[in-house]
């Protein structure tokens, strides 16, 4: 970061241009990082739809508890654990940890101030501090985004692993319905 000139002197045109360039680069970097949030959230929404659809099919095929075989219980339990884990990680995608330092860019920090205090602090903030605040938000949002992507990856892996026991459980549940057994001649 560029330092400010000593008190009583005006910054040179070059120093002012450099400060504005630094601020623009910091804003651009923050904007770039923020564009990735919609990508991870869209993928999480699709995965949530798949998870809930799989669970809906599974429960709609389930016979009475007394009619479920031990194999079906084990497969259903394995499926439920994996799907539950996937849903847990989707929850982590939706609600990441948002703690952070005091900032005049971060919405939670701003919301914790009165309107008057925010406006005063924003107008009084020096260029160097503003650039540092923007870069701090780039760093903090990158951390939040990395945590969201990691949780999404874990949710996807658990959902993908659940497909095999889920399919087997649905098949077993379907074969245990009385209508299927009547057709099969059991």
MIMAR-958264 format. One line per field, with one value per residue: residue in one letter; residue number from 0; y, z negated, x negated of N, C-alpha, C in turn. Coordinates in Angstrom, 2 decimals. Layout:
BEGIN
res	c(A, ...)
n	c(NUM, ...)
n_yy	c(Y, ...)
n_zz	c(Z, ...)
n_xx	c(X, ...)
ca_yy	c(Y, ...)
ca_zz	c(Z, ...)
ca_xx	c(X, ...)
c_yy	c(Y, ...)
c_zz	c(Z, ...)
c_xx	c(X, ...)
//
This chain:
BEGIN
res	c(X, X, X, X, X, X, X, X, X, X, X, X, X, X, X, X, X, X, X, X, X, X, X, X, X, X, X, X, X, X, X, X, X, X, X, X, X, X, X, X, X, X, X, X, X, X, X, X, X, X, X, X, X, X, X, X, X, X, X, X, X, X, X, X, X, X, X, X, X, X, X, X, X, X, X, X, X, X, X, X, X, X, X, X, X, X, X, X, X, X, X, X, X, X, X, X, X, X, X, X, X, X, X, X, X, X, X, X, X, X, X, X, X, X, X, X, X, X, X, X, X, X, X, X, X, X, X, X, X, X, X, X, X, X, X, X, X, X, X, X, X, X, X, X, X, X, X, X, X, X, X, X, X, X, X, X, X, X, X, X, X, X, X, X, X, X, X, X, X, X, X, X, X, X, X, X, X, X, X, X, X, X, X, X, X, X)
n	c(0, 1, 2, 3, 4, 5, 6, 7, 8, 9, 10, 11, 12, 13, 14, 15, 16, 17, 18, 19, 20, 21, 22, 23, 24, 25, 26, 27, 28, 29, 30, 31, 32, 33, 34, 35, 36, 37, 38, 39, 40, 41, 42, 43, 44, 45, 46, 47, 48, 49, 50, 51, 52, 53, 54, 55, 56, 57, 58, 59, 60, 61, 62, 63, 64, 65, 66, 67, 68, 69, 70, 71, 72, 73, 74, 75, 76, 77, 78, 79, 80, 81, 82, 83, 84, 85, 86, 87, 88, 89, 90, 91, 92, 93, 94, 95, 96, 97, 98, 99, 100, 101, 102, 103, 104, 105, 106, 107, 108, 109, 110, 111, 112, 113, 114, 115, 116, 117, 118, 119, 120, 121, 122, 123, 124, 125, 126, 127, 128, 129, 130, 131, 132, 133, 134, 135, 136, 137, 138, 139, 140, 141, 142, 143, 144, 145, 146, 147, 148, 149, 150, 151, 152, 153, 154, 155, 156, 157, 158, 159, 160, 161, 162, 163, 164, 165, 166, 167, 168, 169, 170, 171, 172, 173, 174, 175, 176, 177, 178, 179, 180, 181, 182, 183, 184, 185)
n_yy	c(-1.18, 2.27, 5.00, 7.87, 11.34, 13.48, 15.45, 18.53, 18.65, 18.23, 15.38, 14.15, 14.26, 11.83, 10.14, 10.32, 9.21, 6.62, 5.76, 5.76, 3.83, 1.57, 1.36, 0.84, -1.59, -3.20, -3.08, -4.30, -6.85, -7.73, -7.71, -9.71, -12.01, -12.11, -12.86, -15.60, -16.65, -16.90, -19.00, -21.26, -21.34, -21.85, -24.42, -25.75, -25.50, -27.10, -29.58, -29.89, -30.22, -32.68, -34.36, -34.14, -35.15, -37.79, -38.72, -38.44, -40.30, -42.63, -42.73, -42.85, -45.35, -47.04, -49.85, -51.03, -50.82, -53.29, -55.01, -54.73, -56.03, -57.20, -56.66, -54.58, -52.68, -52.15, -51.16, -48.96, -47.50, -46.93, -45.38, -43.26, -42.14, -41.22, -39.45, -37.71, -36.65, -35.34, -33.41, -32.02, -30.83, -29.24, -27.46, -26.15, -24.89, -23.08, -21.53, -20.20, -19.49, -16.20, -14.35, -11.52, -8.85, -5.40, -3.37, -1.09, -1.97, -4.47, -5.94, -6.81, -5.58, -2.92, -2.81, -2.97, -0.45, 2.91, 4.84, 7.44, 7.22, 5.39, 6.81, 9.01, 7.72, 6.53, 8.70, 9.96, 8.14, 7.41, 7.14, 5.06, 3.40, 2.69, 1.16, -0.92, -1.97, -2.87, -4.85, -6.51, -7.46, -8.87, -10.95, -12.08, -12.81, -14.62, -16.69, -17.46, -18.28, -20.42, -22.22, -22.69, -23.93, -26.22, -27.49, -27.93, -29.73, -31.95, -32.52, -33.26, -35.53, -37.30, -37.55, -38.75, -41.15, -42.25, -43.08, -45.79, -47.52, -46.36, -46.88, -49.69, -50.01, -48.81, -50.61, -52.98, -52.18, -51.73, -54.33, -55.50, -54.60, -55.39, -55.51, -55.91, -58.34, -59.90, -59.90, -61.20, -63.64, -64.52)
n_zz	c(0.00, 0.61, -1.11, -2.85, -2.09, -4.16, -6.81, -5.88, -3.33, 0.05, 1.87, 4.72, 8.20, 9.37, 7.08, 6.20, 8.41, 8.26, 5.80, 6.45, 8.46, 6.97, 5.29, 7.19, 8.25, 5.96, 5.49, 7.88, 7.55, 5.27, 6.33, 8.26, 6.65, 5.31, 7.37, 7.55, 5.52, 6.29, 8.05, 6.49, 4.81, 6.61, 7.49, 5.06, 4.61, 6.68, 5.90, 3.44, 4.35, 5.66, 3.51, 1.82, 3.56, 3.89, 1.27, 1.05, 2.94, 1.78, -0.72, 0.20, 1.28, -0.83, -2.69, -5.27, -8.56, -9.83, -7.74, -6.57, -5.51, -7.12, -5.57, -3.98, -5.99, -6.81, -4.43, -4.02, -6.32, -5.89, -3.57, -4.63, -6.47, -4.77, -3.12, -5.06, -5.91, -3.55, -3.42, -5.76, -5.06, -2.97, -4.42, -5.68, -3.47, -2.92, -5.24, -6.10, -8.30, -9.36, -10.74, -11.30, -10.94, -12.02, -9.57, -6.86, -4.62, -4.84, -5.21, -7.67, -9.62, -8.97, -9.41, -12.15, -12.99, -13.62, -11.24, -11.00, -12.23, -10.49, -8.02, -8.77, -9.47, -7.02, -5.24, -6.51, -6.29, -5.27, -2.12, -1.96, -4.11, -3.21, -0.93, -2.17, -3.72, -1.71, -0.56, -2.76, -2.85, -0.47, -1.15, -3.38, -2.25, -0.38, -2.04, -3.16, -0.84, -0.04, -2.13, -1.62, 0.93, 0.25, -1.53, 0.24, 2.01, 0.31, -0.29, 2.24, 2.78, 0.75, 1.49, 4.00, 3.28, 1.89, 3.82, 4.76, 2.44, 2.02, 4.43, 4.31, 1.96, 2.63, 4.63, 3.09, 1.25, 3.06, 4.01, 1.79, 1.52, 1.39, 3.77, 5.73, 4.85, 5.27, 8.05, 8.63, 7.74, 5.12)
n_xx	c(-0.82, -0.38, -1.84, -0.60, -1.33, -3.41, -1.89, -0.43, -1.42, -0.52, 0.58, -1.17, -0.24, -0.78, -0.88, 1.76, 3.06, 2.02, 3.10, 5.83, 5.80, 5.00, 7.25, 9.25, 8.35, 8.54, 11.34, 12.20, 11.10, 12.52, 15.12, 14.84, 14.34, 16.79, 18.51, 18.35, 19.89, 22.60, 22.40, 21.64, 23.86, 25.95, 25.28, 25.51, 28.26, 29.28, 28.23, 29.51, 32.13, 31.86, 31.11, 33.42, 35.32, 34.43, 34.75, 37.52, 38.48, 37.46, 38.82, 41.44, 41.60, 41.26, 42.23, 44.51, 43.14, 42.92, 42.71, 40.27, 37.20, 34.14, 31.88, 32.84, 33.29, 30.64, 29.51, 31.21, 30.60, 27.87, 28.12, 29.64, 27.84, 25.78, 27.22, 28.16, 25.70, 24.97, 27.01, 26.40, 23.93, 24.83, 26.33, 24.22, 23.16, 25.18, 25.27, 22.65, 19.84, 19.70, 18.18, 16.12, 13.68, 14.04, 15.46, 15.90, 17.01, 18.14, 21.28, 22.50, 20.97, 21.40, 24.18, 24.21, 23.68, 24.80, 26.69, 25.72, 23.17, 21.93, 21.89, 20.32, 17.89, 17.25, 16.93, 14.81, 12.78, 9.50, 7.78, 5.83, 6.61, 9.13, 8.53, 7.15, 9.24, 10.98, 9.33, 9.09, 11.69, 11.73, 10.00, 11.39, 13.89, 12.99, 12.14, 14.62, 15.90, 14.24, 14.77, 17.47, 17.37, 15.88, 17.65, 19.77, 18.58, 18.17, 20.86, 21.78, 20.19, 21.05, 23.76, 23.45, 22.20, 24.30, 26.07, 25.92, 26.60, 29.08, 30.51, 30.57, 32.04, 34.49, 35.26, 35.49, 37.48, 39.58, 39.94, 41.02, 43.59, 47.04, 48.50, 46.53, 45.56, 47.82, 48.01, 45.65, 46.26, 45.96)
ca_yy	c(0.00, 3.53, 5.81, 9.25, 12.32, 14.10, 16.49, 19.84, 18.59, 17.60, 14.28, 14.46, 13.68, 10.41, 9.44, 10.25, 8.23, 5.29, 5.41, 5.44, 2.55, 0.55, 1.19, 0.20, -3.00, -3.87, -3.22, -5.31, -8.16, -8.08, -8.02, -11.01, -13.04, -12.17, -13.52, -17.04, -17.05, -17.34, -20.30, -22.31, -21.40, -22.51, -25.86, -26.25, -25.62, -28.29, -30.75, -30.00, -30.79, -34.11, -35.02, -34.24, -36.06, -39.16, -39.06, -38.58, -41.60, -43.67, -42.83, -43.24, -46.78, -47.81, -50.62, -50.94, -51.15, -54.72, -55.77, -54.44, -57.04, -56.69, -56.10, -53.28, -51.79, -51.77, -50.29, -47.70, -46.77, -46.42, -44.29, -42.12, -41.51, -40.48, -38.33, -36.76, -35.95, -34.43, -32.29, -31.24, -29.99, -28.22, -26.44, -25.38, -24.02, -22.01, -20.70, -20.25, -18.60, -14.86, -13.44, -10.75, -7.63, -4.20, -2.96, -0.17, -2.62, -5.67, -5.58, -7.02, -4.54, -1.68, -2.89, -2.78, 0.96, 3.79, 5.44, 8.62, 6.78, 4.80, 7.89, 9.78, 6.89, 6.30, 9.96, 10.29, 7.12, 7.79, 6.27, 3.87, 2.57, 2.18, 0.08, -2.04, -2.53, -3.64, -6.05, -7.37, -8.12, -9.87, -12.08, -12.72, -13.45, -15.79, -17.73, -17.92, -18.98, -21.70, -23.09, -23.08, -24.90, -27.46, -28.13, -28.40, -30.92, -33.05, -32.85, -33.97, -36.86, -38.13, -37.85, -39.69, -42.44, -42.75, -43.55, -47.26, -48.09, -45.82, -47.66, -51.04, -49.91, -48.57, -51.88, -53.89, -51.68, -51.98, -55.77, -55.91, -54.16, -56.53, -55.55, -56.52, -59.74, -60.60, -60.08, -62.17, -64.92, -64.92)
ca_zz	c(0.00, 0.68, -2.31, -2.60, -2.27, -5.49, -7.04, -5.34, -1.92, 0.90, 2.65, 6.12, 9.12, 9.52, 5.85, 6.23, 9.44, 7.73, 4.78, 7.14, 9.14, 5.93, 4.86, 8.28, 8.31, 4.79, 5.78, 8.94, 6.95, 4.42, 7.23, 8.86, 5.64, 5.02, 8.46, 7.36, 4.55, 6.98, 8.66, 5.48, 4.32, 7.64, 7.42, 3.81, 4.81, 7.50, 5.08, 2.47, 5.07, 5.88, 2.20, 1.36, 4.48, 3.54, 0.01, 1.30, 3.59, 0.80, -1.70, 0.85, 1.58, -2.06, -3.17, -6.71, -9.27, -10.15, -6.51, -6.02, -5.81, -7.78, -4.51, -3.62, -7.12, -6.76, -3.25, -4.27, -7.31, -5.22, -2.70, -5.46, -7.03, -3.69, -2.70, -6.17, -5.81, -2.40, -3.82, -6.74, -4.35, -2.24, -5.43, -5.86, -2.29, -3.03, -6.41, -6.50, -9.39, -8.78, -11.63, -10.63, -11.57, -11.75, -8.19, -6.26, -3.40, -5.21, -5.55, -9.10, -10.37, -8.68, -10.07, -13.58, -13.25, -13.28, -9.91, -11.16, -12.49, -9.27, -7.05, -9.28, -9.35, -5.60, -4.67, -7.17, -6.04, -4.32, -0.94, -2.29, -4.95, -2.37, -0.11, -3.10, -4.07, -0.54, -0.44, -3.87, -2.45, 0.54, -1.88, -4.20, -1.36, 0.21, -3.06, -3.22, 0.41, -0.09, -3.04, -0.93, 1.96, -0.42, -2.03, 1.41, 2.50, -0.61, -0.09, 3.52, 2.64, -0.05, 2.30, 5.04, 2.62, 1.44, 4.95, 4.82, 1.43, 2.24, 5.50, 3.80, 0.97, 3.37, 5.27, 2.05, 0.78, 4.11, 4.08, 0.59, 1.58, 1.62, 5.20, 6.44, 4.45, 5.92, 9.46, 8.67, 7.34, 3.80)
ca_xx	c(0.00, -1.11, -1.65, -0.18, -2.39, -3.41, -0.88, -0.74, -1.79, 0.48, 0.02, -1.43, 0.74, -1.13, -0.48, 3.23, 3.42, 1.67, 4.10, 7.08, 5.58, 5.04, 8.64, 9.99, 7.93, 9.12, 12.78, 12.35, 10.81, 13.66, 16.24, 14.55, 14.57, 18.23, 19.24, 18.32, 20.91, 23.82, 22.12, 21.72, 25.23, 26.77, 24.97, 26.08, 29.70, 29.52, 27.93, 30.60, 33.27, 31.58, 31.18, 34.81, 36.00, 34.03, 35.41, 38.96, 38.70, 37.18, 39.91, 42.70, 41.52, 41.07, 43.38, 44.71, 41.91, 42.88, 42.48, 38.95, 36.18, 32.93, 31.03, 33.41, 33.02, 29.23, 29.33, 31.92, 29.82, 26.68, 28.58, 30.06, 26.64, 25.10, 28.07, 28.12, 24.42, 25.05, 27.87, 25.64, 22.96, 25.60, 26.64, 22.99, 23.04, 26.18, 25.03, 21.24, 19.42, 19.54, 17.48, 15.07, 13.21, 14.82, 15.23, 16.86, 17.45, 18.88, 22.66, 22.82, 20.27, 22.14, 25.48, 24.00, 23.43, 25.93, 26.51, 24.87, 21.79, 21.39, 21.60, 19.17, 16.68, 16.95, 16.42, 13.55, 11.76, 8.46, 7.67, 5.05, 7.46, 10.21, 7.96, 6.89, 10.55, 11.43, 8.50, 9.49, 12.93, 11.36, 9.45, 12.43, 14.87, 12.32, 12.22, 16.01, 16.16, 13.53, 15.52, 18.71, 17.02, 15.49, 18.88, 20.51, 17.89, 18.49, 22.27, 21.90, 19.58, 21.96, 24.93, 23.04, 21.99, 25.60, 26.87, 25.97, 27.49, 30.42, 31.13, 30.84, 33.12, 35.74, 35.62, 35.97, 38.77, 40.57, 40.23, 41.73, 44.99, 47.95, 48.89, 45.41, 45.51, 48.94, 47.64, 44.57, 46.82, 45.47)
c_yy	c(1.25, 4.32, 7.22, 10.19, 12.92, 15.19, 17.81, 19.81, 17.87, 16.46, 14.71, 13.83, 12.19, 9.61, 9.29, 9.21, 6.81, 4.85, 5.02, 4.10, 1.41, 0.28, 0.48, -1.28, -3.79, -4.09, -4.29, -6.72, -8.63, -8.46, -9.39, -12.15, -13.20, -12.87, -15.02, -17.53, -17.56, -18.70, -21.42, -22.44, -22.07, -24.02, -26.47, -26.42, -26.85, -29.56, -30.96, -30.61, -32.29, -34.88, -35.20, -35.16, -37.51, -39.60, -39.24, -39.91, -42.73, -43.84, -43.25, -44.73, -47.65, -48.55, -50.38, -51.41, -52.64, -55.58, -55.57, -55.52, -56.39, -56.05, -54.71, -52.26, -51.26, -50.81, -48.93, -46.86, -46.16, -45.23, -43.05, -41.39, -40.67, -39.26, -37.27, -35.96, -34.95, -33.20, -31.40, -30.31, -28.94, -27.10, -25.55, -24.45, -22.81, -21.04, -20.80, -19.32, -17.23, -13.87, -12.70, -9.52, -6.48, -3.70, -1.97, -0.70, -3.78, -5.32, -5.76, -5.95, -3.20, -1.67, -2.69, -1.33, 1.75, 4.37, 6.61, 8.22, 6.18, 5.88, 8.68, 8.98, 6.71, 7.55, 10.29, 9.30, 7.60, 6.73, 4.97, 2.90, 1.94, 1.01, -1.14, -2.73, -3.38, -4.93, -7.03, -8.12, -9.15, -11.12, -12.81, -13.44, -14.67, -16.96, -18.32, -18.75, -20.35, -22.68, -23.57, -24.13, -26.24, -28.22, -28.67, -29.68, -32.13, -33.49, -33.66, -35.39, -37.79, -38.50, -38.89, -41.09, -43.07, -43.36, -45.08, -47.85, -47.59, -46.64, -49.07, -51.02, -49.69, -49.87, -52.87, -53.46, -51.98, -53.46, -56.26, -55.42, -55.34, -56.63, -56.21, -57.99, -60.54, -60.86, -61.17, -63.55, -65.41, -65.04)
c_zz	c(0.00, -0.60, -1.91, -2.79, -3.67, -5.58, -6.46, -3.90, -1.17, 1.67, 4.11, 6.97, 9.29, 8.31, 5.81, 7.25, 8.97, 6.69, 5.43, 7.87, 8.14, 5.48, 5.93, 8.37, 7.14, 4.99, 6.82, 8.39, 6.08, 5.28, 7.87, 7.87, 5.39, 6.13, 8.28, 6.37, 5.24, 7.63, 7.64, 4.96, 5.32, 7.62, 6.16, 3.94, 5.63, 6.69, 4.01, 3.12, 5.30, 4.56, 1.75, 2.27, 4.16, 2.25, 0.20, 1.95, 2.58, -0.18, -1.05, 1.17, 0.33, -2.44, -4.68, -7.41, -9.58, -8.93, -5.93, -6.46, -6.47, -6.75, -4.12, -4.74, -7.05, -5.59, -3.45, -5.29, -6.71, -4.31, -3.53, -6.05, -5.96, -3.25, -3.80, -6.18, -4.68, -2.76, -4.85, -6.03, -3.49, -3.19, -5.65, -4.67, -2.46, -4.17, -6.88, -7.68, -8.80, -9.69, -10.86, -11.42, -11.26, -10.35, -7.75, -4.91, -3.73, -5.76, -7.03, -9.96, -10.18, -9.42, -11.58, -13.97, -13.01, -11.89, -9.98, -11.37, -11.24, -8.27, -7.49, -9.09, -7.89, -4.97, -5.25, -6.84, -4.98, -3.24, -1.25, -3.13, -4.14, -1.50, -0.99, -3.50, -2.92, -0.40, -1.58, -3.54, -1.34, -0.17, -2.66, -3.33, -0.66, -0.76, -3.17, -1.99, 0.43, -0.99, -2.37, 0.15, 1.35, -0.92, -0.87, 1.96, 1.62, -0.44, 1.18, 3.41, 1.85, 0.73, 3.35, 4.45, 2.19, 2.57, 4.98, 3.71, 1.56, 3.30, 5.04, 2.80, 1.65, 4.04, 4.25, 1.51, 1.79, 4.18, 2.87, 0.55, 1.96, 3.10, 6.02, 6.11, 5.10, 7.37, 9.60, 8.24, 6.01, 2.83)
c_xx	c(-0.87, -0.84, -1.26, -1.35, -2.32, -2.35, -1.36, -1.20, -0.70, -0.16, -0.18, -0.35, 0.50, -0.68, 1.04, 3.68, 3.13, 2.69, 5.42, 6.96, 5.64, 6.48, 9.45, 9.63, 8.52, 10.62, 13.01, 12.11, 11.96, 14.86, 16.06, 14.83, 16.07, 19.02, 19.30, 19.38, 22.17, 23.61, 22.26, 23.15, 26.16, 26.53, 25.56, 27.59, 30.05, 29.29, 29.00, 31.84, 33.07, 31.71, 32.63, 35.62, 35.69, 34.72, 36.91, 39.27, 38.50, 38.35, 41.22, 42.73, 41.46, 42.36, 43.55, 43.44, 41.80, 42.56, 41.08, 37.95, 34.97, 32.00, 31.52, 33.19, 31.58, 28.98, 30.01, 31.16, 28.57, 27.04, 28.92, 28.85, 25.94, 25.92, 28.12, 26.83, 24.42, 25.88, 27.17, 24.66, 23.65, 26.02, 25.41, 22.74, 23.97, 25.88, 23.59, 20.98, 19.10, 18.82, 16.40, 14.69, 14.17, 14.45, 16.28, 17.33, 18.39, 20.26, 22.99, 22.16, 21.00, 23.46, 25.37, 23.75, 24.73, 25.65, 25.54, 23.41, 21.15, 21.00, 20.39, 17.87, 16.28, 16.34, 15.04, 12.43, 10.77, 8.33, 6.93, 5.87, 8.59, 9.72, 7.69, 8.20, 11.09, 10.64, 8.79, 10.77, 12.69, 10.87, 10.54, 13.45, 14.27, 12.35, 13.61, 16.33, 15.47, 14.27, 16.82, 18.42, 16.63, 16.72, 19.71, 19.89, 18.23, 19.95, 22.46, 21.34, 20.50, 23.21, 24.59, 22.82, 23.31, 26.42, 26.99, 26.84, 28.93, 31.16, 31.49, 31.99, 34.46, 36.19, 36.16, 37.33, 39.87, 40.94, 41.00, 43.17, 45.87, 48.35, 47.79, 45.34, 46.65, 48.64, 46.58, 45.03, 46.33, 46.62)
//
